[in-house]
């Protein structure tokens, strides 16, 4: 297992290198830039001042030289300084990443504890009313744009009913709250972002769990277990479920990149102070160093999630050897 894990880590390095290379190239070939933004907003900035700014940020050097310099700094976990406020990029990301991990972790947890039982029960009760309702739910979940759903929920629960907050992660006067009210206030602000973030994953994972479970319960060894007189609950949850979990673990691991990337949308819509919102604001202001830092950290988290999913295969199915 250790040898396999180290091998996967080494295989992830070229992928990470490719992600950073493509992102760096796309960020620098787009029109404009941090110096252009500063000069356009101030008519008194001369061409000499713009040239000095470009030299200060190494933007006057060839693209491959800029990338090699950035790669050398990144190897030391130094992502440089932000063009906007001259703060270290790593410090800005470290302030935001706990909020992103909280939102992503709760979304994954919600997807797992709801979608898996729904999918299994839907397979066991195939063609029942419950199964048909879940089929409609999955169709809606696949089809509905989540950003549109977010706006609808904000309008209904936040503006019309005024029972849920629609922005931020705490109330403006939360500092004066007692400790237990601070916890309640944080949970209250998490309801809409977590639900919207998990909605699409709930639909897809429940569908995959149903499909995988249907395939397993038709196998000969399941019929043999029932013929031996084993209780139905033991047949389903001990013999069938464990073998049906392998595709589910795969989809759950693949959902992590989607949750991290969707943070750019959800965190911006709900004004959630996370890494996705930081990356969106950096993109809008041509803050290349922050964009590269956010993309690199997000890629590392995604690759680690995929490795963890692969390792989980052996825990789910002992027949798998590495």
C-alpha positions in Angstrom: 0.0 0.0 0.0 2.8 2.4 0.9 4.6 1.6 -2.4 1.4 2.2 -4.3 0.8 5.5 -2.6 4.3 6.8 -3.3 3.9 5.7 -6.9 0.6 7.6 -7.3 2.2 10.7 -5.7 5.0 10.6 -8.2 2.5 10.1 -11.1 0.6 13.2 -9.9 3.6 15.5 -10.3 3.5 15.6 -14.2 -0.3 16.3 -13.9 0.3 19.1 -11.5 3.0 20.5 -13.8 0.7 20.4 -16.8 -2.1 22.2 -14.9 0.2 25.0 -13.7 1.8 25.4 -17.2 -1.6 25.7 -19.0 -3.0 28.0 -16.3 0.1 30.2 -16.4 0.0 30.5 -20.2 -3.7 31.3 -20.3 -3.4 33.9 -17.6 -0.6 35.7 -19.4 -2.0 35.6 -23.0 -5.3 37.2 -22.0 -5.7 40.9 -23.0 -4.8 43.4 -20.3 -2.9 42.7 -17.1 -2.2 44.2 -13.7 -0.2 47.1 -15.1 -2.9 47.8 -17.8 -5.6 47.8 -15.1 -3.6 50.4 -13.0 -2.8 52.6 -16.0 -6.4 52.5 -17.3 -7.8 53.6 -14.0 -5.3 56.5 -13.7 -4.8 58.9 -16.7 -1.7 60.4 -15.0 0.3 57.1 -15.3 2.9 57.5 -18.0 4.3 54.9 -20.3 7.6 55.0 -18.3 5.7 54.2 -15.1 4.0 51.3 -16.8 7.3 50.0 -18.1 8.8 50.2 -14.6 5.8 48.4 -13.1 6.2 45.6 -15.7 9.9 45.3 -14.9 9.1 45.2 -11.2 6.7 42.3 -11.7 9.1 40.6 -14.2 6.3 40.9 -16.8 8.8 42.3 -19.4 10.6 39.0 -19.6 9.7 36.1 -21.9 6.9 33.9 -20.8 9.0 30.8 -20.3 11.4 32.8 -18.1 8.5 34.0 -16.0 7.2 30.5 -15.6 10.6 29.0 -14.6 11.0 31.7 -12.0 7.5 31.1 -10.7 8.1 27.3 -10.7 11.3 27.8 -8.7 9.5 29.9 -6.1 6.6 27.4 -6.0 9.0 24.6 -5.1 9.7 26.5 -1.9 6.0 27.1 -1.4 6.5 30.8 -2.2 3.8 32.0 -4.6 5.0 35.5 -4.6 3.1 38.6 -3.6 -0.3 39.8 -4.7 -0.3 42.6 -7.3 -3.3 44.3 -5.5 -2.1 44.7 -1.9 1.5 43.2 -1.9 0.6 40.6 0.6 2.1 37.1 0.4 -0.2 34.9 -1.8 0.2 31.9 0.5 -1.0 34.0 3.5 -4.1 35.1 1.6 -4.9 31.5 0.6 -4.3 30.1 4.1 -6.9 32.6 5.4 -9.5 31.4 3.0 -8.9 27.7 2.6 -10.4 26.6 5.9 -13.7 28.2 4.8 -13.5 26.4 1.5 -12.7 23.0 3.1 -15.6 23.5 5.6 -18.0 24.1 2.7 -16.6 21.3 0.6 -16.4 18.8 3.5 -20.0 19.4 4.6 -21.2 19.0 1.0 -19.4 15.7 0.5 -20.7 14.5 3.9 -24.3 15.5 2.9 -23.9 13.8 -0.4 -22.6 10.6 1.1 -25.2 10.2 4.0 -28.2 11.0 1.8 -27.4 9.8 -1.7 -26.1 6.3 -0.7 -29.2 5.2 1.3 -31.5 6.7 -1.3 -29.8 4.9 -4.1 -29.7 1.6 -2.3 -33.3 1.7 -1.2 -34.4 2.8 -4.7 -32.7 -0.3 -6.1 -34.2 -2.6 -3.6 -37.7 -1.1 -4.2 -37.2 -1.0 -8.0 -40.3 0.4 -9.9 -42.0 1.5 -6.7 -43.4 5.0 -6.2 -40.3 5.9 -4.2 -38.1 4.7 -7.1 -40.0 6.8 -9.6 -39.9 9.9 -7.4 -36.1 9.5 -7.0 -35.8 9.1 -10.8 -37.6 12.4 -11.3 -35.3 14.0 -8.6 -32.2 12.8 -10.4 -33.4 14.1 -13.7 -34.1 17.5 -12.1 -30.7 17.4 -10.4 -28.9 16.7 -13.7 -30.8 19.3 -15.6 -31.1 22.3 -13.3 -28.2 24.8 -13.4 -27.0 25.1 -9.8 -26.3 28.8 -10.0 -29.9 29.4 -11.1 -31.1 27.2 -8.2 -28.9 29.3 -5.8 -30.6 32.5 -7.0 -34.1 31.0 -6.7 -33.4 29.8 -3.1 -31.8 33.2 -2.2 -34.9 35.0 -3.5 -37.4 32.7 -1.8 -35.8 32.0 1.6 -33.7 35.2 1.9 -35.8 37.9 0.3 -39.4 36.6 0.4 -39.5 34.6 3.6 -36.4 36.3 5.2 -35.6 33.2 7.3 -32.1 32.4 5.9 -29.1 34.6 5.3 -28.0 34.9 1.7 -24.4 36.1 2.0 -21.3 35.8 4.2 -20.5 33.2 6.8 -21.6 35.2 9.9 -23.9 38.0 10.9 -22.4 41.6 11.1 -22.8 41.7 14.9 -21.8 38.1 15.5 -18.8 39.1 17.6 -21.1 40.1 20.4 -23.0 36.8 20.4 -22.4 34.2 23.1 -20.4 31.1 22.0 -23.5 28.9 21.4 -25.1 31.6 19.3 -22.0 32.0 17.2 -22.1 28.3 16.4 -25.8 28.5 15.5 -25.2 31.6 13.4 -22.5 29.8 11.4 -24.7 26.8 10.8 -27.5 29.1 9.7 -25.2 30.8 7.1 -24.1 27.3 5.9 -27.5 25.9 5.0 -28.0 27.5 1.6 -24.4 27.2 0.3 -24.0 23.6 1.4 -27.4 22.5 0.0 -26.8 24.2 -3.4 -23.2 22.8 -3.5 -24.4 19.3 -2.8 -27.5 19.3 -4.9 -26.0 18.1 -8.2 -23.9 15.5 -6.4 -26.9 14.1 -4.6 -28.6 13.5 -7.9 -25.7 11.9 -9.6 -24.4 9.7 -6.7 -27.9 8.4 -5.8 -28.3 7.4 -9.5 -25.0 5.6 -9.6 -25.6 3.9 -6.3 -29.0 2.6 -7.6 -27.5 1.4 -10.9 -24.6 -0.3 -9.1 -26.9 -1.9 -6.5 -29.2 -3.2 -9.2 -26.4 -4.9 -11.0 -25.1 -6.6 -7.8 -28.4 -7.9 -6.4 -28.9 -9.8 -9.7 -25.7 -11.8 -9.2 -25.8 -15.5 -8.5 -24.1 -15.2 -5.0 -27.0 -12.9 -3.9 -29.5 -15.5 -5.0 -27.5 -18.2 -3.1 -27.4 -16.1 0.0 -31.2 -15.7 -0.1 -31.6 -19.4 -0.8 -29.6 -20.2 2.3 -32.2 -18.3 4.4 -30.2 -15.3 5.3 -32.2 -12.2 6.5 -32.8 -9.8 3.7 -31.1 -7.0 5.6 -28.0 -9.1 5.9 -28.1 -10.0 2.2 -28.4 -6.3 1.2 -26.2 -4.5 3.6 -23.4 -7.1 4.1 -23.2 -9.0 0.9 -24.5 -6.7 -1.8 -23.7 -3.2 -0.6 -20.0 -3.7 -0.1 -19.6 -4.9 -3.7 -21.8 -2.1 -5.0 -19.7 0.6 -3.3 -16.7 0.5 -5.7 -18.3 2.6 -8.5 -19.8 4.9 -5.8 -16.3 5.5 -4.4 -15.1 6.4 -7.9 -17.9 8.9 -8.4 -17.4 10.3 -4.9 -13.7 10.9 -5.6 -14.5 12.5 -9.0 -17.0 14.8 -7.4 -14.3 16.5 -5.3 -12.9 18.4 -8.3 -16.4 19.6 -9.2 -17.0 20.9 -5.7 -13.7 22.8 -5.6 -14.2 24.3 -9.1 -17.8 25.2 -8.4 -16.5 27.2 -5.4 -15.7 30.0 -7.8 -19.4 30.3 -8.5 -21.1 29.4 -5.2 -18.7 31.4 -3.0 -19.1 34.4 -5.2 -22.9 34.2 -5.3 -23.2 33.7 -1.5 -20.2 36.1 -0.7 -18.6 33.2 1.1 -15.0 34.2 2.1 -13.3 31.1 0.6 -10.6 30.2 -1.8 -13.0 30.2 -4.8 -14.1 33.7 -4.2 -10.5 34.8 -3.8 -9.6 33.2 -7.1 -12.6 34.9 -8.9 -11.7 38.3 -7.6 -8.0 37.8 -8.5 -9.1 36.8 -12.0 -11.2 39.9 -12.4 -8.3 42.1 -11.3 -5.6 40.3 -13.3 -3.8 39.3 -10.1 -1.8 36.5 -11.7 0.1 35.5 -8.6 -3.1 34.9 -6.6 -4.7 33.1 -9.6 -1.7 30.7 -9.9 -1.7 30.1 -6.1 -5.4 29.3 -6.0 -5.2 27.0 -9.0 -2.2 25.2 -7.7 -3.6 24.6 -4.2 -6.9 23.5 -5.8 -5.1 21.1 -8.1 -3.2 19.6 -5.2 -6.4 19.1 -3.2 -8.0 17.5 -6.2 -5.1 15.1 -6.9 -5.0 14.1 -3.2 -8.7 13.4 -3.2 -8.3 11.1 -6.2 -5.4 9.2 -4.5 -7.5 8.8 -1.4 -10.4 7.4 -3.5 -8.0 4.9 -5.1 -6.7 3.8 -1.7 -10.3 3.4 -0.4 -10.9 0.7 -3.0 -8.9 -1.7 -1.0 -10.8 -0.9 2.1 -14.1 -1.4 0.4 -13.2 -4.5 -1.6 -10.4 -6.7 -0.1 -10.0 -8.5 -3.4 -8.2 -5.5 -4.8 -4.5 -5.7 -4.4 -2.0 -3.0 -5.1 
